[in-house]
Amino acid sequence: MQKVFCTKSQTTESPCPFKGFRLFMSEESNKGGSIMKVQFLPAMRVMFHHKDEDRAPVAVFRPYSVLNMEELEEHAAHDSVGAVLELGERYYFGLGVEQDPVKAYPYLVQAADSGAQDAKFLLAECYRTGTAVAADQEKYLTWLSDAALGGSWMAMLSLAAVYHNGDGVVPDDAQAFSWTLQAEKAIRAYWDVYSRPDFFDFGEVLHRLLNAYLQTVAQLSKHYVEGIGVEKDLKKALSWLEKGKRFAVNFTNRQSVLPMDDAIADLRRQMQEEKENR
């Protein structure tokens, strides 16, 4: 099959890769505001044409990471948010290019202004660490909140830590729990999209989502074990760990998931000990 990119002149019913892919989710309610309305996914729509001309072209989605720098710059010149975000990430992390956060910054701003929540999260990190800009706690929290409200699970988890530790805000464990719970929902929603059969070459993204999910359910379990922001409930704590294990088993096709298995065994022992001491 020959890969052919669609052109910018195509109709909205057949969106071109320059516009990327947007995921619509149901709106959730949170003390911090409504979240998860629309998220930008950096996935470009690609048309595959069969050698057999009688067969219709097939549309699939691929990550911008498969493009070289010249191709990225061409897409970015056509207002591709995904390409702009990818350029920002490559310079920010030094992915295939010399690391240059200063050069990454304007790309991240451009992508963030177009609604890319991951760009907003990286801008928050810039202001948290003083990378490419002067460190600024207020701007850090502003960008972080904006990214979380836009659907960034990374920002949600960071915001949960901010509320738990009281970093620039009044400590609020209920908010910490709420944002961790929202992150769990967001990760599952992204997983459902990236694991679709028409999404190709997203294995690295799925691996990162799997690890993030296991860490998130472990954190939710800890909230219930220690009564952080919620009433202590070991049964609910166990259910989160078991949910994480099922999620991992479905992805890896393995019956044993050591981090979850160990945590589940430890919690069951704790539950048995508390039962015996009553």
Summary of the structure (lengths in Angstrom):
residues: 278
radius of gyration: 21.1
end to end distance: 67.5
largest distance: 74.2
contacts: 888
relative contact order: 0.09
helix: 59%
strand: 10%
